[in-house]
Amino acid sequence: MLNEQVRRIMRSNPIVVSPHDNVKEVSKMMVKKRVQQLPVVDEENHLVGLITAYDLWKNLLNHKKGDKLKVQDVMTKGVLKISPKDKVGTAAELFIDQRFKTLPVVNLKNELKGVITAFDVIKHCYQKEYPNPILYKEKLKDQ
């Protein structure tokens, strides 16, 4: 189960933002979509960063530039990433060791192929062990 490739359980076509997007609008979208991290990609779909709820909180505390602030001004740039061929166990180890919640999945050209979250790993392991859950069955199908 943990030896399977990340591409088997990653979320393809995730919501992404541009470095030039307005932080206030991105923040509203994150609340609406109930996500805490979003990959930031350039025009060629190359990963350039990750914007997180923590990045937005830090900005709010610093009161920088207000409504004119862009994603590139607050995003995390040194993002740890993983490849589609890496093992699910590698992702799990990174989640445990570094306390990440989301890992962008990129190819050798740094093009975003998807994301994998800690929840994806938990769900994958759970469903392998319990293929017919009783509680939260609907939630597991929707995620």
Backbone bond lengths (Angstrom), bond angles and torsions (degrees), N, CA, C in turn:
res aa  C-N    CA-C-N  psi(-1)  N-CA   C-N-CA  omega(-1)  CA-C   N-CA-C  phi
1 M - - - 1.453 - - 1.521 111.11 -
2 L 1.336 118.08 -43.88 1.461 120.35 178.05 1.525 111.97 -84.60
3 N 1.353 116.62 -8.43 1.461 120.23 177.43 1.527 112.79 -90.15
4 E 1.304 117.26 -2.39 1.464 120.15 177.06 1.524 109.89 -72.10
5 Q 1.321 115.62 156.62 1.463 119.89 179.75 1.524 111.23 -76.37
6 V 1.314 114.54 146.32 1.461 122.13 -179.75 1.533 111.18 -54.57
7 R 1.319 117.78 -37.78 1.476 120.28 -176.75 1.528 112.75 -59.32
8 R 1.328 117.38 -21.34 1.466 120.49 179.20 1.518 112.79 -71.04
9 I 1.339 116.94 -27.16 1.469 118.58 -176.46 1.523 113.87 -122.96
10 M 1.344 117.68 -3.50 1.472 119.50 -178.57 1.527 110.41 -66.44
11 R 1.293 114.46 159.55 1.463 120.81 175.11 1.527 107.56 -91.12
12 S 1.329 115.96 109.22 1.466 120.67 178.02 1.526 108.92 -78.12
13 N 1.302 116.19 154.46 1.467 122.16 178.84 1.529 113.20 53.58
14 P 1.327 117.30 54.26 1.466 118.60 178.77 1.525 111.14 -71.44
15 I 1.309 115.88 164.56 1.459 121.14 172.32 1.524 106.41 -65.89
16 V 1.317 116.93 132.41 1.460 121.63 178.21 1.525 109.53 -129.46
17 V 1.322 114.99 162.09 1.462 120.99 175.33 1.518 108.91 -130.03
18 S 1.316 114.68 163.80 1.459 122.74 178.32 1.524 109.45 -97.16
19 P 1.330 117.81 152.62 1.464 119.84 175.96 1.526 112.32 -61.23
20 H 1.333 116.98 -20.80 1.463 121.95 -176.58 1.528 113.57 -93.75
21 D 1.338 116.54 -2.16 1.468 119.79 178.90 1.523 110.66 -68.62
22 N 1.313 115.23 151.81 1.455 122.88 179.89 1.530 110.05 -74.67
23 V 1.325 116.54 130.18 1.462 121.79 -176.90 1.526 111.69 -61.01
24 K 1.303 116.64 -39.82 1.468 119.45 -178.73 1.529 110.60 -63.00
25 E 1.320 116.91 -42.90 1.466 120.71 179.25 1.527 111.43 -67.78
26 V 1.319 116.94 -40.25 1.463 121.19 177.94 1.526 110.00 -64.06
27 S 1.317 116.27 -40.89 1.462 120.71 178.36 1.527 110.87 -60.66
28 K 1.315 117.07 -44.44 1.470 120.98 177.82 1.531 110.61 -61.01
29 M 1.336 116.19 -42.07 1.457 120.50 -179.46 1.529 110.69 -65.01
30 M 1.331 116.87 -40.91 1.463 120.45 179.76 1.527 110.67 -62.57
31 V 1.316 116.98 -39.87 1.467 120.39 177.77 1.528 109.69 -65.74
32 K 1.328 116.05 -46.36 1.465 120.67 -178.31 1.534 111.64 -62.06
33 K 1.334 116.84 -42.63 1.464 121.68 -177.70 1.532 112.80 -85.88
34 R 1.340 115.78 -6.21 1.463 122.31 178.74 1.526 112.10 58.86
35 V 1.349 115.65 48.51 1.463 121.75 176.28 1.525 108.91 -120.39
36 Q 1.316 115.47 150.88 1.460 119.84 -178.25 1.522 113.32 -110.34
37 Q 1.314 117.23 -10.74 1.457 121.58 177.96 1.524 109.16 -143.70
38 L 1.327 116.09 140.81 1.458 120.61 175.88 1.528 109.59 -135.66
39 P 1.337 117.13 136.09 1.458 119.47 174.08 1.534 110.17 -67.63
40 V 1.328 115.01 144.79 1.460 121.84 175.72 1.526 106.51 -110.66
41 V 1.337 116.09 122.32 1.462 120.78 -177.64 1.518 110.72 -125.27
42 D 1.353 114.93 153.36 1.464 120.03 176.33 1.530 109.72 -86.55
43 E 1.313 116.20 -170.90 1.470 121.30 -176.01 1.533 113.03 -63.19
44 E 1.342 117.51 -26.27 1.470 121.45 179.93 1.527 112.50 -94.78
45 N 1.321 117.37 13.15 1.463 123.56 179.98 1.528 112.75 68.03
46 H 1.350 116.96 24.87 1.459 121.10 174.44 1.524 108.57 -85.31
47 L 1.318 115.65 135.96 1.456 120.96 178.69 1.524 109.95 -68.67
48 V 1.334 116.76 126.12 1.466 121.23 177.87 1.529 111.63 -118.95
49 G 1.325 117.38 -9.39 1.454 119.82 179.57 1.508 111.83 171.75
50 L 1.313 113.87 -170.42 1.460 122.49 179.10 1.521 106.44 -142.75
51 I 1.309 117.12 132.98 1.458 119.36 174.18 1.517 107.45 -106.99
52 T 1.317 114.84 131.92 1.462 120.69 -174.85 1.515 110.56 -123.06
53 A 1.310 114.96 163.84 1.466 119.76 174.98 1.519 109.73 -59.19
54 Y 1.321 117.06 -35.30 1.457 120.84 178.12 1.537 110.99 -63.03
55 D 1.337 116.84 -41.85 1.469 120.26 176.47 1.527 110.84 -58.46
56 L 1.321 115.64 -40.70 1.470 120.03 -179.57 1.523 111.02 -69.52
57 W 1.318 117.36 -38.66 1.469 120.29 178.21 1.519 110.52 -63.95
58 K 1.339 116.32 -44.02 1.466 119.57 178.85 1.523 110.33 -59.12
59 N 1.318 116.55 -41.65 1.457 120.82 179.16 1.527 110.87 -63.00
60 L 1.309 116.62 -43.42 1.455 121.09 -179.96 1.527 110.79 -60.61
61 L 1.324 116.45 -41.12 1.464 120.79 179.05 1.531 111.60 -66.09
62 N 1.329 116.14 -34.28 1.471 119.98 -178.53 1.523 113.43 -87.67
63 H 1.341 117.44 -11.75 1.476 122.60 -179.87 1.527 112.52 50.51
64 K 1.314 117.08 48.91 1.460 121.08 -178.66 1.522 111.74 -83.74
65 K 1.276 117.96 129.48 1.468 127.57 167.33 1.525 116.93 51.78
66 G 1.283 118.87 -4.16 1.458 120.40 176.89 1.508 114.53 58.77
67 D 1.334 116.36 -130.05 1.467 122.82 -174.07 1.523 113.93 -71.86
68 K 1.302 119.13 -12.30 1.470 121.76 -177.26 1.521 113.16 -90.75
69 L 1.300 116.82 -3.04 1.460 121.76 -176.54 1.529 110.83 -68.11
70 K 1.324 116.17 137.19 1.463 123.04 179.01 1.529 110.23 -105.63
71 V 1.306 116.08 158.93 1.459 122.38 179.52 1.525 110.54 -54.16
72 Q 1.328 117.60 -43.01 1.466 121.26 -178.33 1.530 112.77 -59.96
73 D 1.330 117.48 -20.84 1.459 121.39 -179.90 1.529 112.99 -78.10
74 V 1.322 117.17 -21.55 1.471 119.69 -174.98 1.524 114.47 -125.57
75 M 1.324 118.43 -11.15 1.465 121.19 -174.64 1.531 111.53 -67.11
76 T 1.320 114.34 158.92 1.456 121.98 172.68 1.519 107.22 -85.39
77 K 1.335 116.38 125.94 1.472 119.87 -174.46 1.520 113.51 -96.59
78 G 1.304 118.94 -39.33 1.462 121.46 -178.54 1.512 111.13 -83.37
79 V 1.314 116.22 70.79 1.465 121.51 -171.82 1.527 111.11 -88.30
80 L 1.316 115.11 130.88 1.450 120.65 172.25 1.525 107.31 -73.65
81 K 1.319 116.57 135.54 1.469 120.72 -178.68 1.512 109.70 -134.28
82 I 1.309 115.21 169.66 1.454 121.72 -175.58 1.526 107.64 -137.96
83 S 1.325 117.55 158.08 1.468 120.53 -179.82 1.530 110.24 -99.80
84 P 1.319 116.63 158.69 1.467 119.84 179.70 1.535 112.98 -60.47
85 K 1.343 117.36 -25.99 1.463 121.02 -178.13 1.525 113.14 -88.88
86 D 1.325 117.71 -8.67 1.460 120.02 176.48 1.531 109.29 -64.65
87 K 1.297 115.88 158.54 1.461 121.91 -177.38 1.531 111.33 -82.79
88 V 1.314 115.67 149.18 1.464 121.93 175.43 1.527 109.34 -57.04
89 G 1.327 117.01 -36.73 1.460 121.38 178.16 1.524 112.09 -61.76
90 T 1.322 117.34 -34.32 1.469 121.01 176.63 1.520 109.74 -64.73
91 A 1.317 116.24 -44.23 1.467 120.22 176.98 1.524 110.02 -60.62
92 A 1.320 116.91 -44.69 1.471 120.90 -179.89 1.525 110.41 -60.42
93 E 1.318 116.34 -42.97 1.463 120.20 179.15 1.532 111.18 -62.59
94 L 1.325 116.90 -40.85 1.468 120.09 178.01 1.525 111.12 -65.98
95 F 1.308 117.05 -38.65 1.468 119.58 177.43 1.529 110.27 -63.20
96 I 1.317 116.88 -40.89 1.464 120.77 -179.15 1.528 110.90 -70.34
97 D 1.315 116.57 -47.55 1.455 121.44 -173.55 1.527 113.51 -73.30
98 Q 1.311 117.40 -43.87 1.459 120.83 -173.01 1.522 113.46 -101.81
99 R 1.304 116.83 -8.45 1.460 122.77 179.47 1.540 113.36 64.09
100 F 1.333 114.91 33.17 1.460 120.06 173.15 1.516 108.92 -79.02
101 K 1.319 116.32 157.39 1.459 120.83 174.99 1.523 110.78 -110.89
102 T 1.324 116.09 -24.39 1.457 121.98 -177.62 1.519 109.24 -137.95
103 L 1.327 116.10 136.18 1.460 121.41 173.34 1.518 109.02 -121.77
104 P 1.326 117.92 123.19 1.462 119.77 173.07 1.532 109.39 -67.14
105 V 1.316 116.11 142.87 1.458 122.27 177.84 1.529 106.45 -108.76
106 V 1.334 116.08 118.15 1.463 121.22 -176.76 1.517 110.74 -126.66
107 N 1.348 115.29 155.99 1.463 119.92 174.53 1.531 109.23 -88.98
108 L 1.324 116.91 -174.12 1.465 120.92 -177.72 1.530 113.18 -64.50
109 K 1.326 117.71 -20.28 1.471 121.82 178.16 1.528 111.80 -90.56
110 N 1.326 117.08 7.95 1.467 123.81 -178.21 1.528 112.70 66.19
111 E 1.337 116.26 24.22 1.461 120.90 176.46 1.528 108.00 -85.67
112 L 1.313 116.12 133.65 1.457 121.14 -179.14 1.522 110.47 -69.79
113 K 1.313 115.87 126.05 1.459 122.28 178.68 1.516 112.17 -109.94
114 G 1.315 116.93 -18.26 1.452 121.05 -179.87 1.513 110.08 167.28
115 V 1.314 114.79 -169.43 1.464 121.50 174.11 1.518 107.84 -137.80
116 I 1.311 114.88 154.87 1.456 120.99 172.50 1.520 105.97 -128.94
117 T 1.316 114.86 135.77 1.459 120.15 -179.05 1.529 109.73 -114.42
118 A 1.308 114.89 163.47 1.463 119.79 175.81 1.529 109.52 -58.70
119 F 1.324 116.82 -36.87 1.466 120.41 178.09 1.529 110.91 -62.37
120 D 1.342 117.52 -39.12 1.463 120.69 178.97 1.528 110.99 -59.60
121 V 1.326 116.62 -41.14 1.465 121.13 179.91 1.532 110.31 -67.29
122 I 1.317 116.27 -45.76 1.473 120.03 179.06 1.526 110.01 -60.77
123 K 1.316 116.65 -46.55 1.462 121.38 -179.38 1.531 110.84 -61.00
124 H 1.329 116.73 -43.71 1.463 121.89 179.79 1.530 110.91 -59.96
125 C 1.319 116.11 -49.17 1.473 120.34 -179.93 1.524 111.31 -64.29
126 Y 1.308 116.51 -42.55 1.466 121.24 -179.68 1.528 110.64 -61.56
127 Q 1.343 116.06 -46.93 1.462 119.25 -176.20 1.524 112.16 -69.70
128 K 1.327 117.82 -25.93 1.468 119.82 174.89 1.534 110.39 -69.06
129 E 1.315 115.05 -38.50 1.465 120.74 -179.03 1.536 111.81 -80.14
130 Y 1.328 115.93 -38.44 1.469 122.11 -177.50 1.529 109.39 -127.75
131 P 1.330 117.78 81.84 1.467 120.38 -175.71 1.534 113.94 -66.58
132 N 1.320 117.92 -20.08 1.460 121.31 179.85 1.524 110.49 -123.55
133 P 1.328 117.00 74.27 1.472 118.70 -177.85 1.519 111.58 -65.20
134 I 1.315 115.43 149.83 1.462 121.11 178.02 1.522 109.49 -95.34
135 L 1.326 115.92 -53.67 1.464 120.55 179.48 1.526 109.28 -83.68
136 Y 1.301 117.87 143.66 1.464 124.93 173.97 1.528 113.32 60.76
137 K 1.328 116.64 24.63 1.456 120.91 -179.86 1.530 111.76 -55.14
138 E 1.330 116.79 -43.77 1.464 121.48 -178.76 1.533 111.30 -65.99
139 K 1.312 116.50 -40.38 1.466 120.25 179.53 1.521 111.88 -62.44
140 L 1.321 117.29 -39.87 1.461 120.88 -179.06 1.522 111.33 -67.94
141 K 1.320 117.27 -32.75 1.468 120.19 178.62 1.520 111.30 -72.86
142 D 1.321 118.27 -35.96 1.464 122.27 -175.10 1.510 113.77 -77.33
143 Q 1.295 117.79 -24.65 1.472 120.69 -172.92 1.500 111.96 -77.36
